[in-house]
Amino acid sequence: MEPVLLNGEWTDSSATESFQASNPANGEALPAEFPVSPRAEIEQAIAAADAAFQVVRSWPGERFAAFLGAFADAIEARTDALVETANLETALPVSPRLRDGELPRTTNQLRQAAAAAREGTWAHATIDSAANVRSVLGPVGPVSVFGPNNFPFAFNSIAGGDFAAAVAAGNPVVAKGHSSHPGTTKLFAEAAHEAAQATDMPPGFVQLLYRTSHADGELLVAHPKIGASGYTGSRSAGLVLKKAADAAGKPIYLELSSINPVFILPGTLEERAAAVVDEFVGSCLMGTGQFCTNPGLVVLPAGPSGDEFVAAVKAKFEEAPAGTLLGEGVRRSFLAGVKTIREAGAELVTGGDSADATRVACQNTILKTTAAKFVADPETLQTEAFGNGTLFVLAENVDEMVAVAEALEGNLTGCLYSDTGGLDDDAYDRVAPAVRQQVGRLLNDKMPTGVAVTAAMNHGGPFPATGHPGFTAVGVPASLVRFGMLQCYDNVRPHRLPPLLQDANPGGLAWRLVDGNWTKDDVPA
C-alpha cells in the first residue's frame, strides 16, 4: 500500500481498507493500492498542521512565496511522470489537455499566488492613524482541501488553486485527494514535500491523505484546529460537508454544480446560426463535457429557426465520437441525470445511453423541452447531467426567456448571444438582468468553457454553484481572501504590529488604505 505524507514524512498507513484507481479508457484497475486513512491518521495530520501553524503564523509572505515558487519548479521537473500518470487515471489526452494546457496553468497559478504573497496587497492592510486602529487579513489556520475528479492538475488538492491560495495566505494544508487520480496526487505531494524541505517549512505544513470515510471527512472540515476548508465536487457530498462545517462554525468554500445557461436571442439565429452551432458543439463536447463551466442548458427561440439549430447540433453530436468519461461514477451520474430530466417531460433528441462496453463512455446526448414546461418544474429540469450532454429549452417569445432566466438556480456562468447589429438590444436589456443575478460570470457572444486565470476572473456564483456568492476559486489575489481572517489591532505598540501595519511599508510593495487613501507610501509622521 502506498504511504501517506504525514508530519513531514512518507509514512506507512495504519489503514485496514484500501482502493485502486482505474483506467477509464479500458475499465481496468491500476496496480497501485492506496489507503483509506482511519480517524487516528486524520487526527495526527491535523495535530501536525496545527503545530506547523504555530511556527508560521507570523511569517512574512516572502516565506510562503519561496515555497510556492520552489513547488512550481519541482512540478515542472516531474512533467513527464505527471502527464503519463494522469492520462492513465483519467483518460484525459496528454496533448493538448494535460501537458500543454492544464499543467502550465497549474504552475502559473502557483507563481501568481507566490507573487501575491510576496507583495501583500491581498491582505487589505488598513490604517487609521489618528485613532491608531489598524487591521489586516492574517492566516486563518490549517486548511483542508478536497480536490475534484475533473481537473487532476489545476484543482488538485495538493497543487491546485485552493491549495495555492491557502498557502499564499499563510496556512498549512491537509490535502484530501480524489480517488480517481491518487497516483497523480502522490506525485504532486512528492514535489510539495521536496519544496517544503528546500525552503525550510515546518514538517506538518503540507500533508496528504488519499481517502477517508464520509464520517471522517466531516470530522476534517469541522475539527476545532481546522481554520477553513475548500471543496470542489458533487453537490450531495459538498452539502454534507457544509452541514458539518456550519455546525462547528467553520468556514467552508464550496464549488458544487452548475449548468451554465446560454441564451441565444432571435437575431443571432438569423445572422450567424451556423457559426454559433460550431461554437456550441465545440464547447459542450470539449473534454467530454466534464468542465464545471460546460454549457448544459441552451434557451433559444421556438419555431423554424430554433428547430434548425437543434437539428444542426444533433447532426454534429451524432457525427462526433463519444469521449471517455473520467470514471464509472461519472457515467452512472450522467445517465441518472438524463433519466431524471426525461421523467420531468423532456424529449430525448439523440443519445441517452452508454456508448462503449470496453471503456467508460456515454453517447453524446441532447434533450429538449419548452419554456413553459421548464418554468413549471425548474428544479427537476435543472438536474445536472455532468458530461457530454445538454438540454435545449425552446421559448415562444422574450417573455418566456425572461421567465426561464428568473427560474434558474445559481450558476458559475451565464451567456447571451445577440445580433451584432443591435437588433437584439431590447431583448438583451430584458433578459440579461435576470441572468446577471443568477451567475458569477456573465459572457456575451462567447461560450463559457474556458476559465482564464486572471485577477478579474470570478469562478464562483450564487448557490448551488458555490456555497457563498462573494468568493472566487480562481483569480489572484481575490481567491486568497477566503483563507484569511480579519485581524484588528487597537492602540498596539508599533514594534508589536505585523509588518504590513507598521508605519513603514515593508519593501514599499503593498497597497495599503491609509487614512482613507490607497497608497504604497509610509504612514506620514
C-alpha positions as CSV (number, residue, x, y, z in Angstrom):
1,M,0.0,0.0,0.0
2,E,1.2,3.5,-0.9
3,P,2.3,5.7,2.1
4,V,0.7,8.9,3.2
5,L,2.5,12.1,3.8
6,L,2.2,12.9,7.5
7,N,4.2,15.5,9.5
8,G,7.0,15.8,7.0
9,E,7.5,12.0,6.4
10,W,6.2,9.4,4.0
11,T,4.6,7.1,6.4
12,D,3.1,3.6,6.1
13,S,-0.6,4.0,6.8
14,S,-2.4,2.1,9.6
15,A,-5.4,1.6,7.3
16,T,-7.2,-1.7,7.1
17,E,-9.0,-0.6,3.9
18,S,-7.5,0.3,0.5
19,F,-8.6,1.2,-3.0
20,Q,-7.3,1.3,-6.6
21,A,-7.8,3.8,-9.3
22,S,-8.9,2.5,-12.7
23,N,-8.2,3.4,-16.3
24,P,-11.4,4.8,-17.9
25,A,-10.1,4.0,-21.3
26,N,-10.3,0.3,-20.7
27,G,-12.0,-0.1,-17.4
28,E,-9.1,-1.9,-15.9
29,A,-7.9,-1.3,-12.3
30,L,-4.4,0.2,-12.0
31,P,-2.0,-1.8,-9.8
32,A,-1.1,0.6,-7.0
33,E,-3.2,0.4,-3.8
34,F,-3.9,3.4,-1.7
35,P,-5.0,3.6,1.9
36,V,-8.4,4.8,3.3
37,S,-6.9,6.7,6.3
38,P,-8.5,5.9,9.6
39,R,-9.5,8.6,12.1
40,A,-6.3,8.3,14.0
41,E,-4.3,9.4,10.9
42,I,-6.7,12.3,10.4
43,E,-6.2,13.4,13.9
44,Q,-2.4,13.1,13.5
45,A,-2.4,15.2,10.3
46,I,-4.5,17.9,12.0
47,A,-2.2,18.0,15.0
48,A,0.8,18.3,12.8
49,A,-0.8,21.1,10.8
50,D,-1.6,22.9,13.9
51,A,1.9,22.6,15.2
52,A,3.2,24.0,11.8
53,F,0.7,26.8,12.1
54,Q,2.2,27.9,15.5
55,V,5.5,28.2,13.7
56,V,4.5,30.0,10.5
57,R,1.6,32.2,11.6
58,S,3.7,35.3,12.0
59,W,6.0,34.7,9.0
60,P,6.2,37.3,6.2
61,G,4.7,36.5,2.8
62,E,8.1,36.0,1.3
63,R,8.5,32.7,3.1
64,F,5.3,31.3,1.5
65,A,6.2,32.8,-1.8
66,A,9.6,30.9,-1.8
67,F,7.8,27.6,-1.1
68,L,5.2,28.1,-3.9
69,G,8.0,29.1,-6.4
70,A,10.1,26.0,-5.5
71,F,7.0,23.9,-5.7
72,A,6.2,25.1,-9.2
73,D,9.8,24.3,-10.3
74,A,9.6,20.8,-8.7
75,I,6.3,20.1,-10.6
76,E,7.9,21.1,-13.9
77,A,10.7,18.7,-13.2
78,R,8.1,15.9,-13.0
79,T,6.2,16.9,-16.1
80,D,6.5,13.6,-17.9
81,A,5.6,11.4,-14.9
82,L,2.6,13.6,-14.0
83,V,1.3,13.7,-17.5
84,E,1.7,9.9,-18.0
85,T,0.0,9.1,-14.7
86,A,-2.9,11.5,-15.1
87,N,-3.5,10.1,-18.6
88,L,-3.8,6.6,-17.2
89,E,-6.0,7.6,-14.3
90,T,-8.4,10.0,-16.1
91,A,-8.1,9.2,-19.9
92,L,-7.7,13.0,-20.4
93,P,-5.5,13.4,-23.5
94,V,-1.8,14.1,-23.0
95,S,-1.8,16.9,-25.6
96,P,-3.2,19.5,-25.7
97,R,-5.1,19.0,-22.4
98,L,-2.6,17.8,-19.8
99,R,0.9,18.7,-21.0
100,D,0.1,21.9,-22.9
101,G,-2.9,23.3,-21.0
102,E,-3.6,22.2,-17.5
103,L,0.0,21.7,-16.2
104,P,1.2,25.2,-17.3
105,R,-2.0,26.6,-15.8
106,T,-1.2,24.9,-12.5
107,T,2.4,26.2,-12.2
108,N,1.2,29.6,-13.4
109,Q,-1.4,29.9,-10.6
110,L,1.2,28.8,-8.0
111,R,3.5,31.5,-9.2
112,Q,0.7,34.1,-9.3
113,A,-0.1,33.1,-5.7
114,A,3.6,33.5,-4.8
115,A,3.7,37.0,-6.2
116,A,0.6,37.9,-4.2
117,A,2.0,36.6,-1.0
118,R,5.3,38.5,-1.6
119,E,3.6,41.8,-2.4
120,G,0.9,41.7,0.3
121,T,-1.9,43.8,-1.2
122,W,-4.3,40.8,-0.9
123,A,-4.3,41.3,2.9
124,H,-6.1,44.7,2.7
125,A,-4.0,46.4,5.3
126,T,-6.0,49.4,6.7
127,I,-4.6,52.1,8.9
128,D,-6.5,54.8,10.7
129,S,-3.6,56.7,12.1
130,A,-5.5,59.3,14.2
131,A,-7.4,56.5,16.1
132,N,-4.3,54.2,16.0
133,V,-6.6,51.4,14.8
134,R,-5.2,49.1,12.2
135,S,-6.4,45.8,10.5
136,V,-5.2,43.2,8.1
137,L,-6.1,39.8,6.8
138,G,-4.0,37.2,8.6
139,P,-3.9,33.4,8.2
140,V,-7.0,31.6,9.4
141,G,-5.2,28.4,10.4
142,P,-4.8,24.9,9.0
143,V,-6.9,24.5,5.8
144,S,-8.3,21.2,4.5
145,V,-8.6,21.0,0.7
146,F,-10.8,18.5,-1.2
147,G,-10.0,18.2,-4.9
148,P,-12.4,17.1,-7.7
149,N,-12.1,14.4,-10.4
150,N,-12.2,16.6,-13.5
151,F,-9.0,18.7,-13.1
152,P,-6.3,16.4,-11.8
153,F,-3.7,19.2,-12.0
154,A,-5.3,22.7,-11.8
155,F,-7.7,21.8,-8.9
156,N,-5.7,19.1,-7.3
157,S,-6.0,19.1,-3.5
158,I,-2.2,19.5,-3.0
159,A,-1.3,21.6,-6.1
160,G,-4.4,23.4,-7.4
161,G,-6.0,26.8,-6.9
162,D,-7.4,26.2,-3.4
163,F,-4.0,24.9,-2.2
164,A,-2.1,27.8,-3.7
165,A,-4.5,30.4,-2.2
166,A,-4.4,28.8,1.2
167,V,-0.6,28.6,1.3
168,A,-0.2,32.2,-0.1
169,A,-2.4,33.4,2.8
170,G,0.0,31.7,5.2
171,N,-1.8,28.5,6.1
172,P,-0.7,24.8,6.4
173,V,-2.7,22.5,4.2
174,V,-4.1,19.0,4.9
175,A,-4.9,17.7,1.4
176,K,-7.6,15.1,0.9
177,G,-7.0,13.6,-2.5
178,H,-9.6,12.4,-5.0
179,S,-10.0,8.7,-5.5
180,S,-9.9,9.0,-9.3
181,H,-6.3,10.1,-9.5
182,P,-4.4,9.1,-6.4
183,G,-1.1,8.4,-8.2
184,T,-1.1,11.8,-9.8
185,T,-1.8,13.4,-6.4
186,K,1.1,11.4,-4.9
187,L,3.5,12.8,-7.5
188,F,2.4,16.3,-6.6
189,A,2.8,15.6,-2.9
190,E,6.4,14.4,-3.6
191,A,7.1,17.7,-5.3
192,A,5.5,19.7,-2.5
193,H,7.5,17.7,0.1
194,E,10.7,18.4,-1.8
195,A,9.9,22.1,-2.0
196,A,8.9,22.3,1.7
197,Q,12.3,20.8,2.7
198,A,14.2,23.1,0.4
199,T,12.5,26.2,1.8
200,D,12.6,25.1,5.5
201,M,8.9,24.8,6.0
202,P,7.9,23.0,9.3
203,P,7.1,19.3,9.0
204,G,3.3,19.5,9.0
205,F,3.0,22.3,6.5
206,V,1.9,20.1,3.6
207,Q,0.3,16.7,4.2
208,L,-1.7,14.2,2.1
209,L,-4.4,11.8,2.8
210,Y,-5.8,9.9,-0.2
211,R,-9.2,8.9,1.1
212,T,-11.3,8.9,4.3
213,S,-14.7,7.6,5.3
214,H,-17.6,10.0,4.9
215,A,-17.8,10.5,8.6
216,D,-14.1,11.3,8.9
217,G,-14.4,13.7,6.0
218,E,-17.0,15.6,8.1
219,L,-14.5,15.5,11.0
220,L,-11.8,17.0,8.8
221,V,-13.9,20.1,8.0
222,A,-15.4,20.5,11.5
223,H,-12.3,19.9,13.7
224,P,-11.6,22.6,16.2
225,K,-8.0,23.0,14.9
226,I,-9.1,23.5,11.3
227,G,-9.3,27.1,10.2
228,A,-11.2,26.7,6.9
229,S,-11.8,24.2,4.1
230,G,-12.0,24.3,0.3
231,Y,-14.1,21.8,-1.6
232,T,-14.8,21.1,-5.3
233,G,-17.1,18.2,-6.2
234,S,-20.6,16.9,-6.2
235,R,-23.5,18.9,-4.7
236,S,-24.6,16.0,-2.5
237,A,-21.2,15.3,-0.9
238,G,-20.4,19.1,-0.6
239,L,-23.6,19.8,1.3
240,V,-22.9,17.0,3.8
241,L,-19.5,18.6,4.5
242,K,-21.1,22.1,4.6
243,K,-23.6,20.9,7.2
244,A,-20.8,19.5,9.4
245,A,-18.6,22.7,9.0
246,D,-21.6,25.0,9.7
247,A,-22.5,23.1,12.8
248,A,-18.9,23.7,14.1
249,G,-18.8,27.3,13.0
250,K,-16.1,26.6,10.4
251,P,-15.9,28.4,7.0
252,I,-16.0,26.1,4.0
253,Y,-15.8,27.3,0.4
254,L,-17.7,25.0,-2.0
255,E,-17.9,24.6,-5.7
256,L,-20.8,22.3,-6.3
257,S,-22.8,22.3,-9.5
258,S,-23.6,24.5,-12.5
259,I,-25.4,24.0,-15.8
260,N,-24.2,27.4,-17.2
261,P,-27.2,28.6,-19.3
262,V,-26.7,30.0,-22.8
263,F,-29.4,32.3,-24.2
264,I,-29.5,32.7,-27.9
265,L,-31.5,35.7,-28.9
266,P,-33.6,35.7,-32.1
267,G,-31.4,37.9,-34.2
268,T,-28.4,35.7,-33.7
269,L,-30.1,32.8,-35.5
270,E,-30.8,35.0,-38.5
271,E,-27.3,36.4,-38.5
272,R,-24.9,33.5,-37.8
273,A,-26.6,30.4,-36.7
274,A,-24.1,28.0,-38.3
275,A,-21.2,29.7,-36.5
276,V,-22.9,29.5,-33.1
277,V,-23.7,25.8,-33.7
278,D,-20.0,25.2,-34.2
279,E,-19.0,27.2,-31.1
280,F,-21.6,25.4,-29.0
281,V,-20.7,21.8,-30.2
282,G,-17.0,22.5,-29.5
283,S,-17.7,23.9,-26.1
284,C,-20.2,21.2,-25.0
285,L,-18.2,18.2,-26.1
286,M,-14.8,19.6,-25.1
287,G,-13.3,17.2,-22.5
288,T,-16.4,15.1,-22.9
289,G,-18.3,17.8,-21.2
290,Q,-16.5,17.4,-17.9
291,F,-16.0,21.0,-17.2
292,C,-17.7,22.8,-14.4
293,T,-18.5,25.6,-16.9
294,N,-19.9,23.2,-19.6
295,P,-23.0,24.7,-21.3
296,G,-25.7,22.3,-20.1
297,L,-28.7,24.4,-20.8
298,V,-29.5,26.4,-24.0
299,V,-32.5,28.7,-24.3
300,L,-33.4,29.7,-27.8
301,P,-36.5,30.8,-29.9
302,A,-39.1,28.3,-30.7
303,G,-40.1,27.9,-34.4
304,P,-38.3,27.0,-37.6
305,S,-35.0,28.8,-36.7
306,G,-34.8,27.1,-33.3
307,D,-35.7,23.7,-34.7
308,E,-33.0,24.1,-37.4
309,F,-30.4,25.0,-34.7
310,V,-31.3,21.9,-32.7
311,A,-31.2,19.7,-35.8
312,A,-27.8,21.1,-36.8
313,V,-26.4,20.4,-33.3
314,K,-27.9,16.9,-33.4
315,A,-26.2,16.1,-36.6
316,K,-22.8,17.2,-35.3
317,F,-23.3,15.3,-32.0
318,E,-24.0,12.1,-33.9
319,E,-21.0,12.6,-36.1
320,A,-18.6,13.3,-33.2
321,P,-17.1,10.3,-31.4
322,A,-18.2,9.8,-27.8
323,G,-15.4,10.8,-25.5
324,T,-14.2,8.8,-22.5
325,L,-15.6,9.9,-19.1
326,L,-13.5,10.2,-16.0
327,G,-14.8,7.1,-14.3
328,E,-17.7,4.8,-13.7
329,G,-19.2,7.1,-11.1
330,V,-19.4,9.9,-13.7
331,R,-21.2,7.6,-16.2
332,R,-23.7,6.5,-13.6
333,S,-24.4,10.0,-12.6
334,F,-24.7,11.3,-16.1
335,L,-27.2,8.6,-17.1
336,A,-29.2,9.1,-13.9
337,G,-29.4,12.9,-14.6
338,V,-30.6,12.2,-18.2
339,K,-33.2,9.8,-16.8
340,T,-34.5,12.4,-14.3
341,I,-34.7,15.1,-16.9
342,R,-36.7,12.8,-19.3
343,E,-39.0,11.8,-16.5
344,A,-39.7,15.5,-16.0
345,G,-41.1,15.7,-19.5
346,A,-38.1,16.5,-21.7
347,E,-37.8,14.8,-25.0
348,L,-34.7,12.8,-25.9
349,V,-33.4,14.1,-29.3
350,T,-30.3,11.9,-29.5
351,G,-28.0,9.7,-27.3
352,G,-29.0,9.0,-23.7
353,D,-27.2,5.7,-23.2
354,S,-23.8,4.1,-22.7
355,A,-21.6,4.3,-25.8
356,D,-19.0,1.5,-25.3
357,A,-18.7,-1.8,-23.5
358,T,-14.9,-1.6,-23.2
359,R,-14.5,1.9,-21.8
360,V,-16.3,4.4,-19.7
361,A,-18.3,6.4,-22.2
362,C,-21.8,7.7,-22.9
363,Q,-23.4,8.8,-26.2
364,N,-23.4,12.5,-27.0
365,T,-26.8,13.4,-25.7
366,I,-29.4,16.1,-26.4
367,L,-32.7,16.7,-24.7
368,K,-35.3,19.4,-25.3
369,T,-38.3,20.9,-23.7
370,T,-40.4,24.0,-23.9
371,A,-40.0,27.1,-21.8
372,A,-43.5,26.6,-20.3
373,K,-42.6,23.1,-19.1
374,F,-39.3,24.3,-17.7
375,V,-40.9,27.1,-15.7
376,A,-43.5,24.6,-14.4
377,D,-40.8,22.3,-13.0
378,P,-37.5,24.2,-13.0
379,E,-35.9,22.3,-10.1
380,T,-36.1,18.9,-11.9
381,L,-35.3,20.2,-15.3
382,Q,-32.1,21.8,-13.9
383,T,-30.8,18.5,-12.8
384,E,-27.1,18.4,-13.6
385,A,-26.0,15.7,-16.1
386,F,-22.3,16.2,-15.8
387,G,-20.8,15.1,-19.1
388,N,-21.4,15.3,-22.9
389,G,-25.0,16.4,-22.9
390,T,-27.2,19.4,-22.9
391,L,-30.9,20.5,-22.6
392,F,-32.5,22.8,-25.2
393,V,-35.3,25.0,-23.9
394,L,-37.5,26.5,-26.7
395,A,-39.1,29.8,-25.8
396,E,-42.1,31.3,-27.7
397,N,-41.0,34.9,-27.0
398,V,-38.7,37.1,-25.0
399,D,-41.2,37.0,-22.0
400,E,-40.7,33.2,-21.8
401,M,-36.9,33.7,-22.0
402,V,-37.1,36.1,-19.0
403,A,-39.3,33.6,-17.1
404,V,-36.7,30.8,-17.7
405,A,-33.9,33.1,-16.5
406,E,-35.8,34.1,-13.4
407,A,-36.4,30.4,-12.6
408,L,-32.7,29.5,-12.8
409,E,-30.7,28.3,-9.8
410,G,-27.3,29.9,-9.1
411,N,-24.6,29.1,-11.8
412,L,-21.0,29.8,-12.3
413,T,-21.6,31.3,-15.7
414,G,-24.4,32.6,-18.0
415,C,-24.0,33.6,-21.6
416,L,-26.1,35.7,-24.1
417,Y,-25.7,35.6,-27.8
418,S,-27.1,38.6,-29.7
419,D,-27.2,40.1,-33.2
420,T,-24.1,42.2,-33.7
421,G,-26.1,44.9,-35.5
422,G,-28.2,45.7,-32.4
423,L,-31.4,44.0,-33.5
424,D,-31.5,42.1,-30.2
425,D,-30.7,45.0,-27.9
426,D,-34.2,45.3,-26.5
427,A,-34.4,41.6,-25.8
428,Y,-30.9,41.7,-24.3
429,D,-31.9,44.5,-21.9
430,R,-34.8,42.4,-20.6
431,V,-33.1,39.0,-20.4
432,A,-29.6,40.0,-19.2
433,P,-30.6,41.5,-15.8
434,A,-32.4,38.3,-14.8
435,V,-29.4,36.2,-15.9
436,R,-26.9,38.5,-14.2
437,Q,-28.4,37.9,-10.8
438,Q,-28.1,34.1,-11.1
439,V,-24.5,33.8,-12.3
440,G,-21.0,34.6,-11.2
441,R,-19.6,35.4,-14.6
442,L,-21.7,36.9,-17.4
443,L,-20.5,36.4,-21.0
444,N,-21.5,37.9,-24.3
445,D,-21.1,36.1,-27.6
446,K,-18.7,33.6,-26.1
447,M,-19.1,30.0,-24.8
448,P,-18.2,29.6,-21.1
449,T,-15.9,26.6,-21.1
450,G,-12.6,28.4,-20.6
451,V,-11.7,29.9,-17.2
452,A,-8.8,32.5,-17.6
453,V,-6.5,32.6,-14.6
454,T,-6.6,36.4,-14.3
455,A,-7.1,38.8,-11.4
456,A,-10.6,39.8,-12.5
457,M,-11.9,36.3,-13.0
458,N,-14.8,35.1,-10.9
459,H,-15.1,31.4,-10.7
460,G,-17.9,31.5,-8.3
461,G,-21.6,32.4,-8.1
462,P,-24.8,32.0,-6.2
463,F,-25.8,28.7,-4.6
464,P,-25.7,25.9,-5.7
465,A,-22.8,26.9,-8.0
466,T,-20.9,27.6,-4.8
467,G,-21.6,27.9,-1.1
468,H,-21.2,31.7,-1.0
469,P,-21.7,34.2,-3.8
470,G,-19.0,36.6,-2.6
471,F,-15.9,34.5,-3.3
472,T,-14.0,33.0,-6.2
473,A,-11.9,29.9,-6.5
474,V,-9.9,31.3,-9.5
475,G,-8.2,34.6,-9.7
476,V,-5.4,36.0,-7.6
477,P,-5.4,37.9,-5.3
478,A,-9.2,37.5,-4.7
479,S,-9.1,33.8,-4.1
480,L,-6.7,34.2,-1.2
481,V,-9.2,36.2,0.9
482,R,-11.2,33.0,1.6
483,F,-8.4,31.7,3.8
484,G,-7.7,34.9,5.8
485,M,-9.2,36.2,9.0
486,L,-9.6,39.9,9.7
487,Q,-7.2,40.8,12.5
488,C,-7.6,44.3,14.1
489,Y,-5.0,46.0,16.3
490,D,-6.2,48.8,18.6
491,N,-3.5,51.0,20.2
492,V,-1.0,48.2,19.8
493,R,2.6,49.4,20.3
494,P,4.4,49.9,16.9
495,H,7.0,47.2,17.3
496,R,4.3,44.6,18.1
497,L,2.4,45.2,14.9
498,P,2.6,42.9,11.9
499,P,5.0,44.4,9.3
500,L,2.2,45.4,6.9
501,L,0.6,47.5,9.7
502,Q,3.7,49.3,10.8
503,D,4.2,52.9,9.7
504,A,7.0,51.9,7.3
505,N,5.6,49.9,4.3
506,P,7.9,46.8,4.1
507,G,9.6,46.9,0.8
508,G,7.1,49.5,-0.5
509,L,5.3,46.7,-2.3
510,A,1.8,46.5,-0.9
511,W,-1.0,48.9,-1.5
512,R,-2.5,49.9,1.9
513,L,-5.5,52.0,2.8
514,V,-4.0,54.7,5.0
515,D,-6.4,57.3,6.4
516,G,-8.8,56.7,3.6
517,N,-6.3,56.7,0.7
518,W,-4.8,53.8,-1.1
519,T,-1.0,54.2,-1.1
520,K,2.3,52.4,-1.1
521,D,3.9,55.2,0.9
522,D,4.8,55.0,4.6
523,V,2.4,56.5,7.1
524,P,3.3,60.2,7.5
525,A,5.0,61.1,10.7
